[in-house]
Each structure stands twice: as structure tokens, then as C-alpha cells.
Amino acid sequence: MKGHEHKIPRMEDILNLPVQDPPCAEFSAAHIKWVKVEGGRQGGDDIALIPFARVGDFVKGESSNAECPASFRIESRRRRPEGSISKPRVDGYLEYTLYWCSYGPEDYRENESGLVDGSSTKPASGKGSRPGRRHMMRGCICHFTVKRLYTRPLLALIIYNQRNHVDKSGSPCHGILDQDAMGTRAMYAPRISEEQRQKVMSMLYIGIPLDSIVQHHMEMVEGHGGPHNRDDFLSRNDVRNMERVIRNSSHELHEDDECSIRMWVQRHRKNVFYFQDSSGSEPFVLGMQTDWQLQQLVQYGHNGYIAFHSTFGLKKLKYPLCTLLVFNASRDAIPVAWVITSSFVSQDIHKWIGLLAERIQTKDPRWRLDAFLVDDPSFEISIIREAFQCRVLLCIWRARHSWIRRLLKTCCNFDVQREMFKHLGWLLYCTRRPNTMDSVEEFMQVFVDQCAFMDYFKSRWLPNIELWANGIRSLPVAGPEPNAAIESYHLRLKSKLFNEQYVNSWSRVDWLIHTLTTEFQSSYWLDQYSIETGYFENLRDKSFSTNAWYQALQILNVDVILDEQNLQYAKVISQTDRSLAYTIWNPGSEFSLCDCPWSRLGNLCKHVIKVAITCKSRQVARPLLSAQVYRQALLTLLQNPPDDPVVLDHAILHATRLQQDIKGLEVLSNSGLLQPLPSEISSHVADNILFPRLH
């Protein structure tokens, strides 16, 4: 450290110090260049400036000291409201937090022999002497102070008062440097890590018995050759204490739902990336993300995709729920953030989307997103592009899902269902008529006798159909892969939240918050843990363990019967009953329909996706509607370059190849669909629809 001290600064000079932001996810004092301050109350102490958002990462890094594993507790904390000081000191604070090593400052190492040292440096307001913690106290005086600066709220001043883990005599008092600690728990951190606590709590929320958790832990420790850290000393009592916490916890922190929410936010600040309480003019908005969700987002979102699943529970919940999803290696959707708002999420996205992006970048500055999928064309696309510096795709799953469900409910004739579904696809993509409202009028005239569906369509979709059509013209459309994963998440969420036993809780937001961050998240934790370790496979809910896309990949190609001379329908042999074959109408289209039981419930089935894959690989069916519209848009862009630099760049990248094939473009057929494209072009376009990426 001394090598960096050219001149000892005074406390008045602290704002001239560089702000240090190490690139690693967690960092310690060893990653920072410290300076000693001259004069003042902190004279002689080490100081440094870091972003306030990274204080938690610093505390975690300091707790992982290899020589002296520790756990820094908050010994005292003070806060001031903004505007409370007219002339703040240069080191004046909005928040003041004192962190102290949990092995001190009191010393009870000689307690058994009655030689307790009463002269402690412990602050009078501290909590170190609470009952049940005496066995941990070894006189450690390592502590530091964090000040969120009043004049620079985004910065934190760290004042390291004592960096070494020693007692008042200057001797090591725990860790591997303390000879008396050898062979005892004092060699390790005083408490189990947050990751271990999350693991055990998740097991308990899922319903794994205490004895099974302890037995599993013992097997894991034996598997890596005995205890190596504090987590390996997890005891039955540790698990029992966590079980008691869960049993005694309740979502209802206050009678009044709004007060209960505010209390939850106050207690779980690290899990909240945005909160706006409702007022006369402002809607309620709460953005939540747990540490585990952030880890999944960093892992699977890097060079990958984020998808919106918005407006869930619009009719049953007090406020609708929006989920942000990423896709793991099996293309299953994992919830990585939740937003609850009293207004439509698209209206308030500008308030929190940038904060979420900053939160991710703070965790991993190298993190980059490839594409963002929106399920509502009313989202402000430019704000998403600016926050994540990526392309935005439109996902039509919500429209497809809503339409097929309503058709199955209001129309009993399967032939009429599939014809209406096919026409809805044409309407959405405007493949028969260039004008959207002309397509709507034609659709309503053809199926005028379907009064129940038409009433629904007029009230729910007609006001926004122009918006959807314009969105499809201006954005690439995602294919069936994310649709299948999003649908699987939707069904799982619906199964958990809309269980009739919770009907009296639907009107409370605090119940929704509690359920999502405990039981529901734990079920996804179990999935990932089971995939990674092979344990507890029997406890996973098999109905949601894989989505239709993954299931489609398990169907053999020989089980797909496709007549290349008659592309009105295809057949897929059942994987459980070889004597049975399911029929897929309008094969290869996003609006295909299957007669299997799962599809007849309004879901996207594996047979539809398998046929779409087969059509693409054999290049025998018409290209996807989205591929046609996307290609037409690119051709138009060649003649009319847009102002949007992202769209322009995308068009230029494809221009050379598209120009070579312009002569091969055929006119629309009577059915409103383009004829099959040349093989080299149809393959290229289809590849760009299933998660297209810039080259």
C-alpha cells in the first residue's frame, strides 16, 4: 500500500481520490489501492472510494479472506434524509454503517476458566454480546466503516479502521494463522455462507425433510474428503433453526397490504431494484430480483436472450405480474426478475429497465445481451435498446395462446377452429391484404356466425390489432423455441398461484411477493440443482421439467409423416402408443394446430414444433409467416433506408445476399402465402427468425 502514497491526503481531499470499481464480481481490500488520511477523526486510517452499489460485493469479498475467513456483521447504522443538512461536511453521510468481524470485539476464549477479559473495545451500542454468540467471540478488532456520501450519493467512502484480524494484543485470534484455532471451527467463517443458507432454505420450502437435508449434506462433505470450510460444518441445529424461521414467517407483515409491502421492501432492500409507492399521480411499481436470480441472469443471459412474460393475473391478482425470463442450456425458461405494477408494465418500463441493466453490469461488467424478446408491441423499444445495447424481437406467444384458448372455448367444430386460427395468422401478418383493417373486415365477414369469438375479438384485440401489425412489420419475430419455453413457465406459474387454496390471498400483493421469492423460486432452484448434481431428481415436477421444444427434439425423424405433394397436413406417430398418429394442420406455420390432447387444451405441443423443424430441414413447406414478413421488410429497406441505426445496420448486413435473390421472389398466391423460397434463402431466413443474431 505504501508504494501508492506519494502524499498523505487530508479528509478534505477525499473527493479527489479515484473511484475504484474492480472488474471481479466480489472484491476485497487486496483489490483496492488504499491511502492513509491525515488529521481529523479518521487520522491514520485507510480510506478508499467505491461505487455505493458495490458495498455488498466488498463485504462479501472481505468475508472470504483465505487466511482469516470471517463474517462481518452490521454493528451500527445511521441514516439521514436528503436535504436535512444545509452545509454538509465533505465526509458527511446519508448512510453510516459500521461493520465488525463476528469473532469480536469481546473475548470469551478463556470463559471456561473464568478469565474473562472485561476490557473490550466494543462500541456501547453494539450487539456482539447477545446470548448464544459468546462461543464465537475471540476478541477480534477488525472493523471498517462505510459512508454513503451526502454530496455524492452514488459513492461510498470506506474507512478501514483495523484491517488485520487480531485481538487487542496484536496476535491473530482466528483463522489459519491462529495456532489455538487449529482443528476448531474458529479456523473458518463463524457462520454458514449466504449461498449455503439459500440452498437449505430452498430445500425446506420445497418440502424436503430435515433428516434428508442433513443426510444429503453429510454425503456431500464425505464426497469431497471432509470439511474444508464453515459450510461443511452445517449441523442439524442449523437446519432446525432455519426450519423454525420458515414456520414462523408470514407474508402478512401488517394488516394493511400497502403497509405490509413497505415493510417487506425495508427488510429486503438487496432484493429490490426499484420501488415506487402508489400516490395520487404515480402508480405502484415494485421490481424484485433475488441474489440467485441475478446469478442465473448473469450466467444464462450473457450472449443470450431475455424475454418478457407480461400482464399475468390481470383478472385475478390485485396487480398484474411481469416476469423477465432467460433460457438455460435445455431452453427452459428461468425467472430472473419480477415486476409488479398497478399500471401496464409497458408504461413504466423507462423507470426501472435502466436500473436493472446497471445492476447486471455491476455484477459482471463484461456481461452482454444478444436479444430482448417483448410480448407486447406497445413497449418502448428504443428504451430497451438503449439500456441493453441489443436487438429487440417481438414474441407473438401471448396473442397465439389467447386466440387458440378462446377458439377452443367458443367454437366446438375442429374444422372451423383450424380455419379461423389460420386466418388469424394471415390477419396478424397482413399477408392477404396490405391494410390491417381490410384483413380484419374480411375475417369478420368470413366467420360472421362465430358470434362469441367475434365479441371477444372486438373488445379485447380490435383496438390494438393495428399496433400488433405495425410491430410485426418493424421487428423480427421470434420463433417457436422461446414460445414453448415461455408457455411452460406460464403454465407453471398459473399452477402455483391460482391454486384454489390461495383464493383469499389473490387480493394481497404481499402474498404474491412472498410466494414468488420463497416457494416458487425454490422450485426453479431445485431444477437447476438437480440438473447440475443429479440429486433429488425424484422431487422435480415432471409436468414442467421439460418444455415442448425439448420434447420435440426427442421425436425421431422417421415418426414424422409429411406428404411433400400435399402440405395441408402432416402426421406424427405417438411416442407412447405406436398405433396412434396425430394430425397437424397447416404444417410449418406458427399457427399450426394439432389434434393431440395437449394441443386441444390450447397449448403449443411437441408435434407442431417437430413438424416445423422437419419442414425447415427438408425445405418442403412454405416459410414461416414471420420469415416472409421479415424478408419483405428487409427487401423494402434496400430501397428505403431507415433512420434507426440498429435496423439500418441489420439491413445492410443482409443486403448483398438478398439482392442476389430478388429476382426469385414470387407473387403472393391465392392463399395469401408466398411460394417456397429457394433452399439457400429459405434456410438463411429461417435461421434468422429462430433467435436471429447479427453476424
HELIX and SHEET records of a PDB file:
HELIX    1   1 LYS A    2  HIS A    4  5                                   3    
HELIX    2   2 MET A   11  ASN A   16  5                                   6    
HELIX    3   3 ALA A   29  HIS A   31  5                                   3    
HELIX    4   4 PHE A   52  ARG A   54  5                                   3    
HELIX    5   5 VAL A   55  SER A   63  1                                   9    
HELIX    6   6 ASN A  111  SER A  113  5                                   3    
HELIX    7   7 ARG A  134  MET A  136  5                                   3    
HELIX    8   8 GLN A  179  ALA A  181  5                                   3    
HELIX    9   9 ARG A  185  MET A  187  5                                   3    
HELIX   10  10 GLU A  194  ILE A  206  1                                  13    
HELIX   11  11 LEU A  210  GLY A  223  1                                  14    
HELIX   12  12 ARG A  230  PHE A  233  5                                   4    
HELIX   13  13 ARG A  236  ASN A  248  1                                  13    
HELIX   14  14 ASP A  257  ARG A  267  1                                  11    
HELIX   15  15 ARG A  269  ASN A  271  5                                   3    
HELIX   16  16 ASP A  291  GLY A  301  1                                  11    
HELIX   17  17 VAL A  345  LYS A  363  1                                  19    
HELIX   18  18 ILE A  381  PHE A  388  1                                   8    
HELIX   19  19 TRP A  397  THR A  410  1                                  14    
HELIX   20  20 PHE A  414  TYR A  429  1                                  16    
HELIX   21  21 THR A  436  VAL A  446  1                                  11    
HELIX   22  22 CYS A  451  ARG A  460  1                                  10    
HELIX   23  23 LEU A  462  ASN A  464  5                                   3    
HELIX   24  24 ILE A  465  SER A  474  1                                  10    
HELIX   25  25 PRO A  480  LEU A  497  1                                  18    
HELIX   26  26 GLU A  500  SER A  505  5                                   6    
HELIX   27  27 VAL A  509  THR A  515  1                                   7    
HELIX   28  28 LEU A  516  PHE A  520  3                                   5    
HELIX   29  29 GLN A  521  THR A  533  1                                  13    
HELIX   30  30 GLU A  537  LEU A  539  5                                   3    
HELIX   31  31 LYS A  542  PHE A  544  5                                   3    
HELIX   32  32 ALA A  548  LEU A  553  1                                   6    
HELIX   33  33 ASN A  557  ASP A  559  5                                   3    
HELIX   34  34 SER A  599  LEU A  601  5                                   3    
HELIX   35  35 LYS A  606  ARG A  618  1                                  13    
HELIX   36  36 LEU A  625  GLN A  639  1                                  15    
HELIX   37  37 PRO A  645  ASP A  661  1                                  17    
HELIX   38  38 ILE A  662  GLY A  664  5                                   3    
HELIX   39  39 SER A  679  ILE A  689  1                                  11    
SHEET    1   A 6 VAL A  35  LYS A  36  0                                        
SHEET    2   A 6 ASP A  46  PRO A  51 -1                                        
SHEET    3   A 6 LEU A 155  GLN A 162 -1                                        
SHEET    4   A 6 HIS A 143  LEU A 149 -1                                        
SHEET    5   A 6 TYR A  93  CYS A 101 -1                                        
SHEET    6   A 6 PHE A  72  ARG A  79 -1                                        
SHEET    1   B 7 VAL A 272  GLN A 276  0                                        
SHEET    2   B 7 VAL A 285  MET A 288 -1                                        
SHEET    3   B 7 ALA A 333  THR A 341 -1                                        
SHEET    4   B 7 LEU A 321  PHE A 327 -1                                        
SHEET    5   B 7 TYR A 305  PHE A 312 -1                                        
SHEET    6   B 7 ALA A 371  VAL A 374  1                                        
SHEET    7   B 7 ARG A 391  LEU A 394  1                                        
SHEET    1   C 4 VAL A 560  LEU A 562  0                                        
SHEET    2   C 4 TYR A 569  ILE A 573 -1                                        
SHEET    3   C 4 ALA A 581  TRP A 585 -1                                        
SHEET    4   C 4 LEU A 593  CYS A 594 -1                                        
END                                                                             
